[in-house]
Structure formats: structure tokens, C-alpha cells
Amino acid sequence: MSKLRGFGFLLLFLGTSAVPAAIVSAAPAPIDCGVLVDSWITDTEFNPLDCDFKVLTDRDGCVITTNPGGFYYNILVEALNDIPDLEIAATIPADFSLWGNNPVHVYINTFDINGPDDNDAVYAGDDLSFGPVAVSAGDQIFMTIHVRYTAGCISEGYLPKTYTFSALVTGTGFSESTSASITGVLKK
């Protein structure tokens, strides 16, 4: 049967009153994925950054500094159900690197997203993944990743460039992703 002929039969079928109501009903409600996930980028004082950051270079195009000087990629996860094996895996753009002795911190339930206390962290280190860990419904997990811009020397026209940070949150029966972007612009 030709595609055109098959399409004609489909139109004929859909045009009849014998079409079951389920075919024309609204899409089903989304299935609960087990977590709510959000992420955003802040400066080192946890002030949210809107859309861009400034890059200052010397005459040769080598990066001298940025404004702000450092960044946090922040990931907030809320468990909607008990999860025996929650994992978070983050990625940072190639022009950024981890900054500090323990640039990655993870907090569970005890934190202030506007300035968490390092002493409350359940993990402090340099691994961009955390877990698996068992969490209960209602638990909140906050991961902060301290980074800086390390592009080195850049060519004319390299900026503006949009950088996307991302994270994947997984557990039994679900996989949820999040991302946040920021654009590097040349300071003139």
C-alpha cells in the first residue's frame, strides 16, 4: 500500500464517528519522576547571576580576570519519594575548572542556599558526582560546585560565548536533568 493511500485510509477512519473517545482525549498527566530538580549560577557570595559575566584580557588576548572572579554552580534536589539510590552527576564547561581545596560540597537538609556553612556538608571534595545515597521523601540535597574561568588566551571573536553547566539526577526508576547557562563577554 502506498504511503499516500495509507494516509487516505487514516483520514477516512478519523473522519468517522466510530473513533473512540480515548484517541481525541487530552494527553495524560505527567508521571511523577521522584524528584524536583533546579540549578543556577551564583557569584562566590551566592548572589544569583542573571545572564553574563565580564572577561578582561591583555593585549595578547590572555585572560587577566573575570567579573565576578569566581562562580558557584548550584544544584537543588528535593526527593518526592523515598529513594534508596539517589545520585547526582554534574558537568562543567571546558573553559572552567574547579577552584579551591574542596570545591564541591553536598548538604542534606541542613543548609542555607544563600550561604551554606561548610561545616554542615556531608561531602567536601573534588568529585563532580555524589551518591548513591538513600534519602527520604521531603529530603533536600544541595550541591555547590566552586569554579573559575580558565580559558587562558583566547582569539578575537571567541567571546561572547554561552556556557552551559548541567547535572543529571538518577535513582531507581527515574532520571532527571537540569542546566544553567551564562555568557562570557569581553570587557572593553
Contacts in CASP RR format, 6 or more apart in sequence:
PFRMAT RR
TARGET T0000
AUTHOR 0000-0000-0000
METHOD contacts of the structure
MODEL  1
MSKLRGFGFLLLFLGTSAVPAAIVSAAPAPIDCGVLVDSWITDTEFNPLD
CDFKVLTDRDGCVITTNPGGFYYNILVEALNDIPDLEIAATIPADFSLWG
NNPVHVYINTFDINGPDDNDAVYAGDDLSFGPVAVSAGDQIFMTIHVRYT
AGCISEGYLPKTYTFSALVTGTGFSESTSASITGVLKK
1 9 0 8 1.000
13 19 0 8 1.000
32 80 0 8 1.000
32 81 0 8 1.000
33 80 0 8 1.000
33 174 0 8 1.000
33 175 0 8 1.000
33 176 0 8 1.000
34 79 0 8 1.000
34 80 0 8 1.000
34 81 0 8 1.000
34 83 0 8 1.000
34 174 0 8 1.000
34 176 0 8 1.000
35 77 0 8 1.000
35 78 0 8 1.000
35 79 0 8 1.000
35 80 0 8 1.000
35 83 0 8 1.000
35 86 0 8 1.000
35 169 0 8 1.000
35 174 0 8 1.000
35 176 0 8 1.000
36 77 0 8 1.000
36 78 0 8 1.000
36 80 0 8 1.000
37 75 0 8 1.000
37 76 0 8 1.000
37 77 0 8 1.000
37 78 0 8 1.000
37 167 0 8 1.000
37 169 0 8 1.000
37 176 0 8 1.000
37 177 0 8 1.000
37 178 0 8 1.000
38 75 0 8 1.000
38 76 0 8 1.000
38 178 0 8 1.000
39 73 0 8 1.000
39 74 0 8 1.000
39 75 0 8 1.000
39 76 0 8 1.000
39 165 0 8 1.000
39 166 0 8 1.000
39 167 0 8 1.000
39 178 0 8 1.000
39 179 0 8 1.000
39 180 0 8 1.000
40 48 0 8 1.000
40 74 0 8 1.000
40 180 0 8 1.000
41 48 0 8 1.000
41 49 0 8 1.000
41 71 0 8 1.000
41 72 0 8 1.000
41 73 0 8 1.000
41 74 0 8 1.000
41 165 0 8 1.000
41 180 0 8 1.000
41 181 0 8 1.000
41 182 0 8 1.000
42 48 0 8 1.000
42 49 0 8 1.000
42 71 0 8 1.000
42 72 0 8 1.000
42 74 0 8 1.000
43 49 0 8 1.000
43 68 0 8 1.000
43 69 0 8 1.000
43 70 0 8 1.000
43 71 0 8 1.000
43 72 0 8 1.000
44 68 0 8 1.000
44 69 0 8 1.000
44 70 0 8 1.000
44 71 0 8 1.000
44 72 0 8 1.000
44 146 0 8 1.000
45 115 0 8 1.000
46 72 0 8 1.000
46 74 0 8 1.000
46 113 0 8 1.000
46 114 0 8 1.000
46 115 0 8 1.000
49 68 0 8 1.000
49 71 0 8 1.000
49 182 0 8 1.000
51 182 0 8 1.000
51 183 0 8 1.000
52 160 0 8 1.000
52 182 0 8 1.000
52 183 0 8 1.000
52 184 0 8 1.000
52 185 0 8 1.000
53 66 0 8 1.000
53 67 0 8 1.000
53 68 0 8 1.000
53 71 0 8 1.000
53 149 0 8 1.000
53 182 0 8 1.000
53 183 0 8 1.000
53 184 0 8 1.000
53 185 0 8 1.000
54 66 0 8 1.000
54 67 0 8 1.000
54 184 0 8 1.000
54 185 0 8 1.000
54 186 0 8 1.000
54 187 0 8 1.000
55 63 0 8 1.000
55 66 0 8 1.000
55 149 0 8 1.000
55 151 0 8 1.000
55 154 0 8 1.000
55 159 0 8 1.000
55 184 0 8 1.000
55 185 0 8 1.000
55 186 0 8 1.000
55 187 0 8 1.000
56 63 0 8 1.000
56 64 0 8 1.000
56 65 0 8 1.000
56 66 0 8 1.000
56 67 0 8 1.000
56 187 0 8 1.000
57 63 0 8 1.000
57 64 0 8 1.000
57 153 0 8 1.000
57 154 0 8 1.000
57 186 0 8 1.000
58 64 0 8 1.000
60 153 0 8 1.000
61 153 0 8 1.000
61 154 0 8 1.000
61 155 0 8 1.000
61 156 0 8 1.000
62 152 0 8 1.000
62 153 0 8 1.000
62 154 0 8 1.000
63 149 0 8 1.000
63 150 0 8 1.000
63 151 0 8 1.000
63 152 0 8 1.000
63 153 0 8 1.000
63 154 0 8 1.000
66 148 0 8 1.000
66 149 0 8 1.000
67 187 0 8 1.000
69 148 0 8 1.000
69 149 0 8 1.000
70 99 0 8 1.000
70 146 0 8 1.000
70 147 0 8 1.000
70 148 0 8 1.000
70 149 0 8 1.000
71 96 0 8 1.000
71 146 0 8 1.000
71 147 0 8 1.000
71 148 0 8 1.000
71 149 0 8 1.000
71 182 0 8 1.000
72 144 0 8 1.000
72 145 0 8 1.000
72 146 0 8 1.000
72 147 0 8 1.000
73 90 0 8 1.000
73 92 0 8 1.000
73 144 0 8 1.000
73 145 0 8 1.000
73 147 0 8 1.000
73 165 0 8 1.000
73 180 0 8 1.000
74 113 0 8 1.000
74 142 0 8 1.000
74 143 0 8 1.000
74 144 0 8 1.000
74 145 0 8 1.000
75 88 0 8 1.000
75 90 0 8 1.000
75 142 0 8 1.000
75 143 0 8 1.000
75 144 0 8 1.000
75 145 0 8 1.000
75 167 0 8 1.000
75 169 0 8 1.000
75 178 0 8 1.000
76 113 0 8 1.000
76 140 0 8 1.000
76 141 0 8 1.000
76 142 0 8 1.000
77 86 0 8 1.000
77 88 0 8 1.000
77 140 0 8 1.000
77 141 0 8 1.000
77 142 0 8 1.000
77 143 0 8 1.000
77 169 0 8 1.000
78 138 0 8 1.000
78 139 0 8 1.000
78 140 0 8 1.000
78 141 0 8 1.000
79 86 0 8 1.000
79 135 0 8 1.000
79 136 0 8 1.000
79 137 0 8 1.000
79 138 0 8 1.000
79 139 0 8 1.000
79 140 0 8 1.000
79 141 0 8 1.000
80 137 0 8 1.000
80 138 0 8 1.000
81 137 0 8 1.000
82 134 0 8 1.000
82 135 0 8 1.000
82 136 0 8 1.000
82 137 0 8 1.000
83 134 0 8 1.000
83 135 0 8 1.000
83 171 0 8 1.000
83 172 0 8 1.000
84 132 0 8 1.000
84 134 0 8 1.000
84 172 0 8 1.000
85 131 0 8 1.000
85 132 0 8 1.000
85 133 0 8 1.000
85 134 0 8 1.000
85 171 0 8 1.000
85 172 0 8 1.000
86 131 0 8 1.000
86 132 0 8 1.000
86 133 0 8 1.000
86 134 0 8 1.000
86 135 0 8 1.000
86 141 0 8 1.000
86 169 0 8 1.000
86 170 0 8 1.000
86 171 0 8 1.000
87 129 0 8 1.000
87 130 0 8 1.000
87 131 0 8 1.000
87 132 0 8 1.000
87 133 0 8 1.000
87 169 0 8 1.000
87 170 0 8 1.000
87 171 0 8 1.000
88 106 0 8 1.000
88 129 0 8 1.000
88 130 0 8 1.000
88 131 0 8 1.000
88 141 0 8 1.000
88 143 0 8 1.000
88 167 0 8 1.000
88 168 0 8 1.000
88 169 0 8 1.000
89 128 0 8 1.000
89 129 0 8 1.000
89 167 0 8 1.000
89 168 0 8 1.000
89 170 0 8 1.000
90 128 0 8 1.000
90 129 0 8 1.000
90 143 0 8 1.000
90 145 0 8 1.000
90 165 0 8 1.000
90 166 0 8 1.000
90 167 0 8 1.000
90 168 0 8 1.000
91 128 0 8 1.000
91 165 0 8 1.000
91 166 0 8 1.000
91 167 0 8 1.000
92 98 0 8 1.000
92 128 0 8 1.000
92 145 0 8 1.000
92 147 0 8 1.000
92 165 0 8 1.000
93 163 0 8 1.000
93 164 0 8 1.000
93 165 0 8 1.000
95 149 0 8 1.000
95 150 0 8 1.000
95 151 0 8 1.000
95 161 0 8 1.000
95 163 0 8 1.000
96 147 0 8 1.000
96 148 0 8 1.000
96 149 0 8 1.000
96 150 0 8 1.000
96 163 0 8 1.000
96 165 0 8 1.000
97 147 0 8 1.000
97 148 0 8 1.000
97 150 0 8 1.000
98 104 0 8 1.000
98 126 0 8 1.000
98 145 0 8 1.000
98 146 0 8 1.000
98 147 0 8 1.000
99 146 0 8 1.000
99 147 0 8 1.000
99 148 0 8 1.000
100 146 0 8 1.000
101 125 0 8 1.000
102 118 0 8 1.000
102 124 0 8 1.000
102 125 0 8 1.000
102 126 0 8 1.000
103 125 0 8 1.000
103 126 0 8 1.000
103 145 0 8 1.000
103 146 0 8 1.000
103 147 0 8 1.000
104 123 0 8 1.000
104 124 0 8 1.000
104 125 0 8 1.000
104 126 0 8 1.000
104 127 0 8 1.000
104 128 0 8 1.000
104 130 0 8 1.000
104 143 0 8 1.000
104 144 0 8 1.000
104 145 0 8 1.000
104 146 0 8 1.000
105 116 0 8 1.000
105 118 0 8 1.000
105 121 0 8 1.000
105 123 0 8 1.000
105 124 0 8 1.000
105 125 0 8 1.000
105 143 0 8 1.000
105 144 0 8 1.000
106 121 0 8 1.000
106 122 0 8 1.000
106 123 0 8 1.000
106 124 0 8 1.000
106 130 0 8 1.000
106 141 0 8 1.000
106 142 0 8 1.000
106 143 0 8 1.000
107 116 0 8 1.000
107 120 0 8 1.000
107 121 0 8 1.000
107 122 0 8 1.000
107 141 0 8 1.000
107 142 0 8 1.000
107 143 0 8 1.000
107 144 0 8 1.000
108 122 0 8 1.000
108 133 0 8 1.000
108 135 0 8 1.000
108 139 0 8 1.000
108 140 0 8 1.000
108 141 0 8 1.000
108 142 0 8 1.000
109 139 0 8 1.000
109 140 0 8 1.000
110 120 0 8 1.000
111 117 0 8 1.000
111 120 0 8 1.000
111 140 0 8 1.000
111 142 0 8 1.000
113 142 0 8 1.000
116 142 0 8 1.000
116 144 0 8 1.000
118 124 0 8 1.000
123 130 0 8 1.000
128 145 0 8 1.000
130 141 0 8 1.000
130 143 0 8 1.000
132 171 0 8 1.000
135 141 0 8 1.000
143 167 0 8 1.000
145 165 0 8 1.000
149 184 0 8 1.000
151 158 0 8 1.000
159 184 0 8 1.000
159 185 0 8 1.000
159 186 0 8 1.000
160 183 0 8 1.000
160 184 0 8 1.000
160 185 0 8 1.000
160 186 0 8 1.000
161 183 0 8 1.000
161 184 0 8 1.000
162 181 0 8 1.000
162 182 0 8 1.000
162 183 0 8 1.000
162 184 0 8 1.000
163 181 0 8 1.000
163 182 0 8 1.000
163 183 0 8 1.000
163 184 0 8 1.000
164 179 0 8 1.000
164 180 0 8 1.000
164 181 0 8 1.000
165 179 0 8 1.000
165 180 0 8 1.000
165 181 0 8 1.000
165 182 0 8 1.000
166 177 0 8 1.000
166 178 0 8 1.000
166 179 0 8 1.000
166 180 0 8 1.000
167 177 0 8 1.000
167 178 0 8 1.000
167 179 0 8 1.000
168 175 0 8 1.000
168 176 0 8 1.000
168 177 0 8 1.000
169 175 0 8 1.000
169 176 0 8 1.000
169 177 0 8 1.000
169 178 0 8 1.000
170 176 0 8 1.000
END
